């Protein structure tokens, strides 16, 4: 009987931040406007302004700011009822709101057989659907709390997926495997994820990616 052949091929993974990296702008407020309407979200932004400002300046956590806005907009909404709006918004994002050059890089990774994972502080509620439409291998995003009756509370379930939490959850998703890791991000919230990568690409708002990464050896890990 011949011996079993064990594959030693190393996984290659490409981790993409979402807002500002794949998209041109923030995705949460446009989603809330799709669900609640522009006037309701503008009122929520005004009423939440003190907490949002404090979270933006570091006097309050980012979680507090995000929760203040979510509580003012979707608290009490049935998750199942949001399904059509989530699907419609996700399709609009994929068709109209993504940066073409960044999508081309994502597609290149997929064509090479690399696993693509989205890692985002935005809600998994819709980022998960975007990941499905893009054919991603996984999505790591902020979870929203749902009560026992299936309604959103406006609070987060677990930590906001930003900074060290992005790194922690990505390492957990990689399951301890040895991988070649590419990572793409545009903000300080991506710094730890970029630092853990073999190739970490920090992008500015005007930066354009070529379809393929520049050739070069991976550093030893």
C-alpha positions in Angstrom: 0.0 0.0 0.0 1.4 3.4 -0.9 2.0 5.9 1.8 -0.4 8.9 2.0 0.9 12.1 0.5 0.6 15.0 3.0 0.5 18.4 1.4 2.9 20.9 2.8 1.6 23.8 0.8 1.5 27.0 2.8 -1.7 29.0 3.0 -1.7 32.5 1.5 -4.2 34.9 3.0 -5.1 38.5 2.0 -6.8 40.5 4.7 -8.6 43.7 3.7 -10.0 46.4 5.9 -13.4 47.6 4.6 -14.3 51.3 5.2 -11.8 53.6 3.5 -9.8 50.6 2.1 -12.2 48.8 -0.2 -14.9 51.6 0.0 -14.4 55.3 -0.7 -16.1 56.4 2.6 -17.7 55.2 5.8 -20.4 52.6 5.2 -22.3 52.7 8.5 -24.1 56.0 8.1 -25.3 55.3 4.6 -26.6 51.9 5.7 -28.5 53.5 8.6 -30.0 56.0 6.2 -31.1 53.2 4.0 -32.9 51.6 6.9 -34.2 54.6 8.8 -34.1 57.5 6.3 -31.9 60.5 6.1 -33.9 62.7 8.4 -34.0 60.2 11.2 -30.3 59.5 11.0 -29.4 63.2 10.9 -31.5 63.7 14.1 -29.6 60.7 15.7 -26.3 62.2 14.7 -27.2 65.5 16.4 -28.5 63.8 19.6 -25.4 61.6 19.7 -22.9 64.3 18.8 -21.4 64.8 22.3 -20.6 61.1 22.6 -19.4 60.8 19.0 -17.1 63.8 19.4 -15.7 62.4 22.7 -15.0 59.1 21.0 -13.4 60.7 18.1 -11.0 62.7 20.3 -10.2 59.7 22.6 -12.1 60.9 25.6 -14.6 58.1 25.2 -14.2 54.7 23.6 -15.1 54.1 20.0 -17.5 51.5 21.2 -19.5 54.2 23.2 -19.7 56.4 20.1 -20.9 53.6 17.8 -23.4 52.4 20.4 -24.8 55.8 20.9 -25.6 56.1 17.2 -26.9 52.6 16.9 -29.2 52.9 19.9 -30.6 56.1 18.5 -31.3 54.5 15.1 -31.9 50.7 15.2 -32.7 49.8 18.9 -35.8 47.6 18.9 -35.7 46.7 15.2 -36.2 43.1 14.3 -33.2 41.6 12.6 -35.2 39.5 10.2 -37.1 42.5 9.0 -33.8 44.1 8.0 -32.9 41.2 5.7 -34.1 42.8 2.4 -32.5 46.2 3.3 -29.2 44.4 4.1 -29.2 42.5 0.9 -30.1 45.6 -1.2 -27.4 47.7 0.5 -24.7 45.0 0.2 -25.4 44.7 -3.5 -25.3 48.5 -3.9 -21.9 48.6 -2.1 -20.4 45.9 -4.4 -21.8 47.5 -7.5 -21.2 51.2 -6.8 -19.3 52.0 -3.6 -16.1 50.0 -3.9 -12.8 51.3 -5.2 -12.1 49.6 -8.6 -8.4 49.4 -8.1 -8.8 47.8 -4.6 -11.3 45.3 -6.0 -8.9 44.4 -8.8 -6.2 43.6 -6.2 -8.7 41.5 -4.2 -9.7 39.6 -7.4 -6.0 39.0 -8.2 -5.5 37.4 -4.8 -8.5 35.2 -5.5 -7.2 34.2 -8.9 -4.0 33.1 -7.3 -5.9 30.8 -5.0 -5.4 33.0 -1.9 -8.0 33.2 0.8 -9.4 36.7 1.1 -10.9 37.8 4.4 -12.6 41.1 5.2 -11.6 42.5 8.7 -13.8 45.5 9.6 -15.1 47.5 12.5 -18.4 48.0 10.6 -21.3 45.7 11.5 -21.1 42.1 10.3 -24.8 42.5 9.7 -24.0 43.8 6.2 -20.3 43.4 5.8 -20.9 39.6 6.0 -23.2 39.9 3.0 -20.7 42.0 1.1 -18.1 39.3 1.8 -20.4 36.6 0.4 -21.1 38.7 -2.8 -17.3 39.2 -3.3 -16.6 35.5 -2.8 -14.5 36.0 0.3 -13.3 33.1 2.4 -14.2 34.8 5.6 -15.5 38.0 7.3 -14.4 39.3 10.6 -16.5 42.3 11.7 -18.2 43.9 14.6 -21.2 41.9 16.0 -24.4 43.6 17.1 -26.3 42.5 20.1 -29.7 40.8 19.5 -32.1 40.1 22.3 -33.9 36.8 22.9 -36.8 38.0 20.8 -34.6 38.7 17.8 -34.4 42.5 18.1 -31.4 44.7 17.9 -30.5 46.5 21.1 -28.2 49.0 19.5 -25.3 47.7 21.7 -22.3 45.8 20.4 -21.9 42.1 21.1 -18.2 41.8 22.0 -15.6 44.3 21.3 -15.4 46.8 18.4 -13.2 45.2 15.7 -10.6 47.9 15.6 -6.8 48.0 16.5 -5.7 45.1 18.6 -9.0 43.4 18.3 -8.5 43.1 14.5 -5.2 41.4 15.1 -6.6 39.1 17.8 -9.5 37.9 15.7 -7.5 37.5 12.6 -4.9 35.4 14.4 -7.9 33.3 15.8 -9.3 33.0 12.2 -5.9 31.8 11.0 -6.1 29.0 13.6 -2.4 29.0 14.3 -1.5 27.9 10.7 1.7 29.1 9.1 0.6 31.5 6.4 1.9 34.1 4.0 -0.2 37.1 5.0 -1.0 40.2 3.0 -2.9 42.9 4.7 -4.4 46.2 3.4 -5.7 49.0 5.6 -6.0 52.8 5.7 -6.1 53.9 9.3 -4.6 53.6 12.8 -7.2 50.9 13.5 -5.4 48.7 11.0 -1.9 49.2 12.4 -1.6 46.0 14.3 -3.1 43.9 11.5 -0.6 45.4 9.0 2.3 44.9 11.4 1.6 41.1 11.8 1.5 40.7 8.0 4.3 39.6 5.7 3.3 42.3 3.4 1.3 45.1 5.1 0.1 47.9 2.8 -1.0 51.2 4.4 -3.1 53.1 1.9 -3.9 56.8 1.7 -7.1 58.1 0.3 -5.6 59.0 -3.1 -3.4 55.9 -3.4 -4.1 53.5 -6.2 -3.1 49.9 -6.2 -1.8 48.1 -9.2 -3.5 44.8 -10.0 -0.6 42.8 -8.7 1.7 43.4 -5.7 5.2 44.5 -6.5 7.5 41.5 -6.7 9.7 40.8 -3.8 10.6 38.1 -1.3 8.6 37.6 1.8 10.5 38.3 5.0 11.3 35.4 7.2 9.0 35.0 10.1 
